[in-house]
Amino acid sequence: MCGIVGYVGKRDCAAVLLDGLSKLEYRGYDSAGIAVVVNNAVEVIKAQGKLANLADKMNSVGRPQGTVGIGHTRWATHGEPSDVNSHPHRGGEKVTLVHNGIIENYKEIKEQLIAKGRTFVSDTDTEVVAQLLDSHYTGDPLSAIAATMAEVRGSFALGILFSDRPDCVYAVRRESPLIVGAGEGESFIASDVPAILKYTKQYYLLEHGEIAELDRNGIRFYDEKTGKPVEKALQTADWDMEAAEKQGYDHFMLKEINEQPDAIKKTVLPRVENGLPDLSECGITKENIRDFRNIFIVACGTAMHAGMVGKYVIEKLARVPVIVDIASEFRYRDPLIGEGDLIIIISQSGETADSLAAMRLAKERGAKTLAVVNAKGSSIAREADMLIYTHAGPEIAVASTKAYMVQIAVMYLFAFELALSKGKITEEECRRLTGLLLDMPARIDTVLARSAETQEIAKKLTETESLLYIGRGLDYALSMEGSLKLKEISYIHSEAYAAGELKHGTISLIYDGMPVIAVDTQRALHEKTVSNIKECKARGAMTVLVCGESACTDSEIADCCFPLPETDDLLMPMLAVVPLQLIAYYAAVLRGNDVDKPRNLAKSVTVE
């Protein structure tokens, strides 16, 4: 969600902070600000709205000239978006900080501080922790931070300046992600790797309960509770600035849609040996997965939709019951999970707060955990019993596309191996399915080459304010993802329904000219799906059909049709999601929306 950047070095700090924050815009934000040490005092400039507003303000009032500072992009939680509520926040005369996450007991602390004579200027929980830190500060930053952390509850990360330590930046985290970059004679803190790639690929992962101290002499880490030094391993980012740039595409989202074939190759090829899935490098063997009684797939948003595809494929091939849960609901329903069960956590960032909490609950109850994540060294990746990294590379657009694609690719690999280990499919059948998966990048390329057709479909949607997606089986799971993509970035209201449910109430919504996008890739369900499309058509709907080539039908059924190359029905979701992504993309572009940074949304949701 919010973005944090900090810098200590010799460069123009304001420029570094603005540049780093611009690389974190994908996280979603509604205001921005920086604090820079100038002549042993801390200068704060902040503004509501985009970073351009902050840059304009600096051009107007003067850019702070210094080489040490912190910056922030805020996504409002406590207090409306405004200049006053923007970060950084001061906590008296000596403390200035930025904050990502939520302080759960801020009201209680605020009341205590007011009773002691402190006054507040903002509505934020951030100012509360700044004031609390200042109240504990007597000249020793480490002890003041430790005392503050002992009083606050929540999931958060802090970047801190002390005015009497003008050459230092401090950082501490509880759950919420934060990295510490190591350059030549300079150091950084950041919420994510893209913010520092321009300057260094070397970084440390700040762990829960650790404090980082940065100055021109280097970086030191301390245990928050004991104050003792902590030794940490230096990490190296495996992608560079070029991978995080648009490279000629109009938007990151379009670039990432077109990167999907390559992402599948990078994710699947290293996990195939002699034509069969081999997930041993992920801690998965036939011996340690064959005896699971139940599987739970827990995720949020797009990752949950990937889990829906996984459910169908695992149950079909391996004959193991699978429950797909929204992470934010999972732990609050007191799930029946324990020894002999497997919980699969799917998360692009590996830091999704609800998913992380769900995984910890499952571990407490004795279940084994498997993480499917894209971010190396993330919290979910580190804590899972088994781990499959997806190799999507950086995904900058808020609306996920290639991360979803590699998540379902991993679900197929896991399903194939599980089914083979349980003797539910033969080795010959496993080789056939794995071969089809390996062939998928080439097939997706043929769909991408027809993007102009999806643009024509999108033109038919731009004036509508509501539409439906329908499908059966795997096509219903795809409809859910197609609907989410459209509403995320085009702001057109859309809902996905199992096609057979239309007559149970939803068909009353259909009016003359209303678009209905039907996904029909499952041959065994084709006749039933066509009947549902006809029901919509008979009530005046404008119908769009995404289907296999053999299912493409006449204009009495569909006003327009996007036929897909044929493959095994189980693997059709990998092909069918591409036109759904492109339709959403072009609809958003045609409506003049900010495709990569849709309103109110954040890439990484690190609070519940």
C-alpha positions, 0 to 999 in steps of 0.5 A, spaced: 500 500 500 503 506 502 510 507 499 516 508 503 523 511 501 529 513 505 536 515 503 543 517 506 549 519 502 551 524 497 546 525 492 541 530 492 536 527 497 530 530 494 531 528 487 532 521 490 526 521 494 522 523 488 525 518 484 524 512 488 517 514 490 515 514 483 517 507 482 512 505 488 506 509 485 503 502 483 502 501 490 496 506 490 496 513 494 493 519 494 498 524 497 505 524 498 511 528 502 518 528 503 523 530 509 530 532 508 535 534 513 537 541 512 543 545 516 541 540 522 534 541 521 528 537 518 524 540 512 518 537 511 514 538 504 507 534 503 501 535 498 495 531 497 494 528 490 499 525 485 507 526 486 507 531 480 503 536 485 509 535 490 514 536 485 510 543 483 510 545 490 517 544 491 518 548 485 514 554 488 517 554 495 524 551 494 527 544 494 530 542 500 537 541 499 540 536 503 543 528 503 539 525 508 531 524 508 525 520 508 519 520 503 512 517 503 506 516 498 500 515 503 494 511 501 489 514 506 486 509 512 486 514 518 483 521 516 481 523 509 487 525 504 489 532 505 496 536 506 495 535 513 494 528 514 500 526 509 506 524 511 511 525 514 509 527 521 512 530 526 512 528 533 515 534 537 521 537 535 526 532 534 522 526 531 520 526 524 517 519 521 513 516 515 509 510 516 506 504 512 500 500 515 496 501 521 497 502 529 491 498 532 491 501 539 492 509 536 486 511 540 488 509 546 495 511 546 493 518 543 488 519 549 494 518 554 498 523 550 493 528 550 492 527 558 500 528 558 499 535 554 501 533 547 497 536 542 495 533 535 494 537 528 492 531 524 487 525 524 492 520 523 495 514 527 502 516 524 502 522 528 500 518 534 506 513 533 511 519 532 508 523 538 509 517 542 516 516 539 518 523 541 515 522 548 520 516 549 526 520 546 532 522 551 538 522 546 538 514 544 534 512 538 535 505 539 532 505 546 526 510 544 524 506 538 524 499 542 520 503 548 515 505 542 515 498 539 513 495 546 507 499 546 504 499 539 500 494 536 499 493 529 502 491 522 507 497 520 513 499 518 517 506 520 522 510 517 525 515 522 529 521 522 532 524 529 533 532 528 539 531 533 542 525 528 542 529 522 546 524 518 542 518 520 536 514 518 532 509 522 527 504 520 523 498 524 518 493 521 512 489 524 510 485 519 509 490 513 515 489 508 521 494 508 528 493 505 534 496 506 539 498 500 546 498 500 550 502 495 557 505 494 557 510 500 550 511 500 544 507 503 536 506 502 530 504 505 524 502 501 517 498 501 520 495 495 526 493 490 524 498 484 525 504 488 532 503 489 534 499 482 536 505 479 542 506 484 543 499 487 541 491 486 544 490 493 539 490 499 537 486 506 531 484 508 529 487 514 525 482 519 519 483 523 522 486 530 529 489 527 531 496 527 536 498 521 541 504 522 543 507 516 549 513 515 554 514 511 559 509 514 554 503 513 548 499 515 547 496 522 541 492 524 539 491 531 534 486 535 528 491 537 527 487 544 534 486 546 538 491 542 543 486 540 547 487 533 544 482 528 548 479 522 544 479 515 545 476 509 546 481 503 541 479 497 541 481 490 535 483 485 534 478 480 531 483 475 534 490 473 531 497 471 529 495 464 525 490 466 521 495 471 520 500 465 515 500 459 520 499 453 515 502 448 508 500 451 503 505 452 502 502 459 505 497 464 499 493 464 499 492 456 507 490 457 505 485 462 500 482 458 505 481 452 510 478 457 506 472 459 508 467 454 516 468 457 513 468 464 510 461 463 517 459 460 521 461 466 516 459 471 515 452 468 521 450 464 525 449 470 520 445 473 520 439 468 524 433 468 524 428 462 517 431 460 514 430 467 513 435 473 519 436 478 518 440 484 523 437 488 527 444 488 520 447 492 520 442 497 515 438 494 516 430 492 511 425 491 512 422 498 510 428 502 504 430 498 501 424 496 497 423 503 494 429 504 486 428 506 484 435 504 487 441 500 485 449 502 487 454 497 487 461 501 488 467 497 485 474 495 483 477 489 486 475 482 490 470 486 484 467 489 481 466 482 487 462 480 486 458 486 479 457 483 482 454 477 487 450 481 481 447 485 478 444 478 484 441 476 486 438 482 479 435 484 479 433 476 486 429 476 488 428 483 481 426 486 483 430 492 477 435 495 479 442 495 476 448 498 478 455 496 477 461 501 478 468 501 484 469 506 480 475 509 474 470 511 478 464 512 481 465 519 475 468 522 470 462 520 474 457 525 476 453 519 476 445 520 484 444 518 489 440 522 494 435 521 494 431 514 491 437 511 495 442 506 494 449 505 496 453 499 497 460 500 497 464 493 500 471 493 504 475 488 507 480 493 508 474 499 506 480 504 498 480 503 496 481 510 490 476 510 494 471 507 499 471 511 495 471 517 491 465 514 498 461 513 500 462 520 493 459 523 494 453 519 501 452 521 498 453 529 493 447 527 498 442 524 497 443 517 502 443 512 503 450 508 505 451 501 506 458 498 506 460 491 509 467 491 513 472 486 517 476 491 523 473 493 524 473 501 517 475 502 514 473 509 509 468 506 515 465 502 520 465 508 515 462 513 511 456 508 513 449 509 514 448 501 515 454 496 514 455 489 516 461 486 513 464 480 518 467 475 513 473 473 519 478 474 516 485 476 509 487 475 508 494 476 501 495 474 496 495 479 491 490 476 495 483 475 495 479 469 502 475 468 502 474 476 495 471 475 498 467 469 504 464 472 500 462 478 495 458 474 501 455 471 504 453 478 497 450 479 497 445 473 504 443 475 502 441 482 496 438 480 499 434 475 505 431 480 499 430 485 495 426 481 501 422 478 503 421 486 496 418 487 496 414 481 490 417 479 493 419 472 498 415 468 505 417 467 503 417 459 498 422 461 502 426 465 507 427 460 501 429 455 499 434 460 505 437 461 507 437 454 501 441 453 503 446 458 510 447 455 506 449 449 502 454 452 506 460 450 506 459 443 499 458 443 498 465 447 502 468 442 497 467 437 492 470 441 496 476 443 497 477 435 489 478 435 489 484 440 486 488 435 479 484 435 479 485 443 479 492 442 473 492 437 470 488 442 472 493 448 469 499 443 462 496 444 463 496 452 465 503 453 458 506 454 455 501 458 455 502 466 453 495 467 455 488 464 455 480 466 460 475 465 458 468 465 461 461 464 460 454 467 466 450 471 473 452 469 469 458 465 466 460 471 472 461 474 475 465 468 469 469 468 470 472 475 477 474 473 475 477 467 469 481 471 475 483 476 479 486 471 474 490 467 471 493 474 478 494 477 481 499 471 475 501 467 470 502 473 464 499 469 460 495 474 460 488 472 459 481 476 460 474 474 455 468 475 455 461 474 451 461 467 446 456 470 445 460 476 442 466 471 434 463 472 435 464 479 435 471 480 440 474 476 437 474 469 432 480 472 438 484 471 438 484 463 435 489 459 436 491 452 443 492 449 446 490 456 453 486 454 453 479 457 460 476 456 460 469 455 466 464 456 465 457 453 471 453 453 469 447 456 466 442 451 462 438 455 458 444 458 458 447 451 450 445 450 448 448 457 452 454 456 449 456 449 442 455 452 444 460 457 447 465 452 440 464 448 436 466 454 440 472 455 440 474 447 432 473 448 432 478 453 435 483 449 443 482 451 448 484 447 452 477 447 460 477 446 463 469 446 470 467 448 470 460 446 474 454 443 474 454 435 469 449 435 464 452 439 464 459 435 457 459 433 452 464 429 450 471 430 443 468 433 447 466 439 453 471 439 453 479 437 461 478 436 465 472 438 473 471 439 475 464 437 481 461 441 486 455 438 484 448 441 487 445 447 485 440 452 479 443 456 483 443 462 488 448 460 483 453 456 483 458 462 491 460 460 488 462 453 481 464 455 484 469 460 488 473 455 482 476 451 479 478 457 485 481 460 485 485 453 478 487 453 479 490 460 485 494 458 482 497 452 475 499 455 479 502 460 484 506 455 478 508 451 474 511 457 480 515 458 482 512 465 489 511 468 490 504 467 496 502 471 494 506 477 486 505 478 483 509 483 483 507 490 487 501 489 493 498 491 498 493 489 500 490 495 495 490 501 499 489 507 493 491 512 487 487 514 
